[in-house]
Amino acid sequence: MKQRADLTFKHNRNAGRHGWLRLTPAYSVKLVTGILAGLHPKQCVIEPFSGTGTTPVVAAEQGHECDAFDINPFLIWLAEAKARNYSAEERAELSNAAREIARNVPGQHRENQWLPPISTIDRWWSASHLKTLAAIYAGIGKQASGPVADLLKIAFCRILIDWSNAAFNHQSMSFKDPASHRRSFDDEPAILEDFVSWSDRISADVAVPLPGRARFLHSDSRTLDGARNRAYTALITSPPYPNRMSYVRELRPYMYWLGFLSDGRAAGELDWQAIGGTWGCATSRVGTWTPNGLFERTHPIHKTLSQIARRSELLANYVHKYFEDMIGHFDALVPTLADGAQVFYVVGNSKFYDTTLAVEELYAELMKRAGLRHVAIHKIRKRNSKKELYEFVVAGARGTARRRPPGLSRHLYRG
Ligand SMILES: C[S@@+](CC[C@H](N)C(=O)[O-])C[C@H]1O[C@@H](n2cnc3c(N)ncnc32)[C@H](O)[C@@H]1O
């Protein structure tokens, strides 16, 4: 089994709107396109864990309708801006505003320029880079509003990561060796040039309008507030994996600059709301969390949990809560699915110490338990972390049809 970079975020870098900002756990446009190709035209899609919006944007690109949900307000904002249609006037305004902002930056530097309250900001950016970034950000506020300002902020997010000391050579973000990023010359002209060229690229990417329609709801996938009853004919998603990755932690540079976060406490609170979150105060909350008894006492998950608990009670609690949360999600989901709806969950298994957690099998079981049928597990790729780790599509359908729907066939995922 291969690693199949074509099924990961790496495939999206040059795919128009999909390549604007990187989120390592995002999946590929190709995977979503392949799944949709196996379904009839004019699907009404639900995406309960929308992230950077790969599913809603692909669905809208292909003329489908999609309702997308996420707990993270920054991701809802970003995906909404990615899926919107922009007029020729707005595109021209974007390019002009970017140039005007860049022209004004050298005269805009001020001692008391606003900086985001992100902790140890000097690990992220050098003092001179910060000065330039802060002046660009202040310029966006003066120069534009509405949809054009959203696109300028996305160009800004792009350069703030490209000019940071963050390294992405692992699943989670880390910092580069300081020696590798120290520069001896004034980078301001190059940063401004990057900002203008990213604004131009974004303007070119939105030139073709999307024929479909995507709607975004900042809402919890355990309640799916705002979802329509029995409306959705397909679900394509990748939920958080039980691997202790924190989306808030990964996204914090954007979230602090754009005002979606103002302190560490709020960051931990948001991660606590997220399924699988354990960053900051979310960790101590997981430690004191008590199960709601959603798995019967004889369920095999208890054996796995006690193996993990021998090494870490906290991790055992984490895994237990993760799956109870997913039960809550499936319960909220099923009433929103139309008869015959087909669902596709892209998930990865996990390993804690020497215990491998068969996440895909638990998903299959929880889906059957929630009333879905024809549930099947397709192994699609090896992950590049530990050798036992793979990614799977767990697929199923709602309804009473006796035959497996054709969209669930395994050939869709072949390379
Ligand atoms: C693996 S990512 C989705 C990536 C997405 N497929 C993409 O291509 O960008 C999982 C997402 O689930 C969201 N999430 C976590 N807990 C949630 C909850 N309780 N309700 C809704 N969304 C949640 C996270 O914020 C994250 O964006």
PDBQT file of the ligand as one rigid body, heavy atoms in Angstrom, charges set to zero:
ROOT
HETATM    1  C1  LIG A 501      -9.847  16.766   9.488  1.00  0.00    +0.000 C 
HETATM    2  S1  LIG A 501     -10.495  18.381   9.655  1.00  0.00    +0.000 S 
HETATM    3  C2  LIG A 501     -11.448  18.551   8.203  1.00  0.00    +0.000 C 
HETATM    4  C3  LIG A 501     -10.593  18.851   7.024  1.00  0.00    +0.000 C 
HETATM    5  C4  LIG A 501     -11.390  19.099   5.752  1.00  0.00    +0.000 C 
HETATM    6  N1  LIG A 501     -11.869  17.846   5.174  1.00  0.00    +0.000 N 
HETATM    7  C5  LIG A 501     -10.547  19.830   4.743  1.00  0.00    +0.000 C 
HETATM    8  O1  LIG A 501     -10.328  19.319   3.633  1.00  0.00    +0.000 OA
HETATM    9  O2  LIG A 501     -10.044  20.913   5.095  1.00  0.00    +0.000 OA
HETATM   10  C6  LIG A 501     -11.703  18.220  10.927  1.00  0.00    +0.000 C 
HETATM   11  C7  LIG A 501     -12.495  19.481  11.221  1.00  0.00    +0.000 C 
HETATM   12  O3  LIG A 501     -13.483  19.167  12.204  1.00  0.00    +0.000 OA
HETATM   13  C8  LIG A 501     -13.742  20.343  12.962  1.00  0.00    +0.000 C 
HETATM   14  N2  LIG A 501     -14.438  19.970  14.211  1.00  0.00    +0.000 N 
HETATM   15  C9  LIG A 501     -13.931  19.416  15.324  1.00  0.00    +0.000 A 
HETATM   16  N3  LIG A 501     -14.900  19.236  16.242  1.00  0.00    +0.000 NA
HETATM   17  C10 LIG A 501     -16.049  19.662  15.695  1.00  0.00    +0.000 A 
HETATM   18  C11 LIG A 501     -17.391  19.728  16.154  1.00  0.00    +0.000 A 
HETATM   19  N4  LIG A 501     -17.730  19.336  17.382  1.00  0.00    +0.000 N 
HETATM   20  N5  LIG A 501     -18.331  20.221  15.317  1.00  0.00    +0.000 NA
HETATM   21  C12 LIG A 501     -17.987  20.651  14.071  1.00  0.00    +0.000 A 
HETATM   22  N6  LIG A 501     -16.721  20.640  13.594  1.00  0.00    +0.000 NA
HETATM   23  C13 LIG A 501     -15.771  20.141  14.392  1.00  0.00    +0.000 A 
HETATM   24  C14 LIG A 501     -12.350  20.944  13.151  1.00  0.00    +0.000 C 
HETATM   25  O4  LIG A 501     -12.455  22.327  13.457  1.00  0.00    +0.000 OA
HETATM   26  C15 LIG A 501     -11.717  20.652  11.783  1.00  0.00    +0.000 C 
HETATM   27  O5  LIG A 501     -11.872  21.750  10.944  1.00  0.00    +0.000 OA
ENDROOT
TORSDOF 0
